[in-house]
């Protein structure tokens, strides 16, 4: 499923984010940038120790923030580490919007043209998938409507339910 926004394309796909060949993939990170389980664990396993070493050198970022490292052995060239909110911490919607927006800004700041997102915060952080899809997709559509070098933004989703939620949301926007 894809939709054109300005000079860019937003795509929703069911895939393995560690196999994506976009300029960058987004890691659903924690504030300490420790690659543990879930998306981060898969990135660490396939990308190798260099990514964690670069995260350690950065030291961390705030909830809603995003930082960039190289991608080690992954097919992508970079990993953007975006820290989404944990449900119950307060102001979660704004924090998820900021994590998405800051990832897009980091990509533009580094002259990237393609980026792939997971459904940030929907795993162990407990964010509802429907709300995540609405916030992340609307943020991307709004961003791509302005000045940007991004040509393609992919949402790489694990499992049919997530894919269907994001596809229906993109279709509605």
Rosetta blueprint (number, residue, H / E / L):
1 X L
2 X E
3 X E
4 X E
5 X E
6 X L
7 X L
8 X E
9 X E
10 X E
11 X E
12 X E
13 X E
14 X E
15 X L
16 X L
17 X H
18 X H
19 X H
20 X L
21 X L
22 X L
23 X L
24 X E
25 X E
26 X E
27 X E
28 X E
29 X E
30 X L
31 X L
32 X L
33 X L
34 X L
35 X L
36 X L
37 X L
38 X H
39 X H
40 X H
41 X H
42 X H
43 X H
44 X H
45 X H
46 X H
47 X H
48 X L
49 X H
50 X H
51 X H
52 X H
53 X H
54 X H
55 X H
56 X H
57 X H
58 X H
59 X L
60 X L
61 X L
62 X L
63 X L
64 X L
65 X L
66 X E
67 X E
68 X E
69 X E
70 X E
71 X L
72 X L
73 X L
74 X L
75 X L
76 X L
77 X L
78 X E
79 X E
80 X E
81 X E
82 X E
83 X E
84 X L
85 X L
86 X L
87 X L
88 X L
89 X L
90 X L
91 X L
92 X H
93 X H
94 X H
95 X H
96 X H
97 X H
98 X H
99 X H
100 X H
101 X H
102 X H
103 X H
104 X H
105 X H
106 X H
107 X H
108 X H
109 X H
110 X L
111 X L
112 X L
113 X L
114 X E
115 X E
116 X E
117 X E
118 X L
119 X L
120 X L
121 X L
122 X L
123 X L
124 X L
125 X L
126 X L
127 X L
128 X L
129 X H
130 X H
131 X H
132 X H
133 X H
134 X H
135 X H
136 X H
137 X H
138 X H
139 X H
140 X H
141 X H
142 X H
143 X H
144 X H
145 X L
146 X L
147 X L
148 X L
149 X L
150 X L
151 X L
152 X E
153 X E
154 X E
155 X E
156 X E
157 X E
158 X L
159 X L
160 X H
161 X H
162 X H
163 X H
164 X H
165 X H
166 X H
167 X H
168 X H
169 X H
170 X H
171 X H
172 X H
173 X L
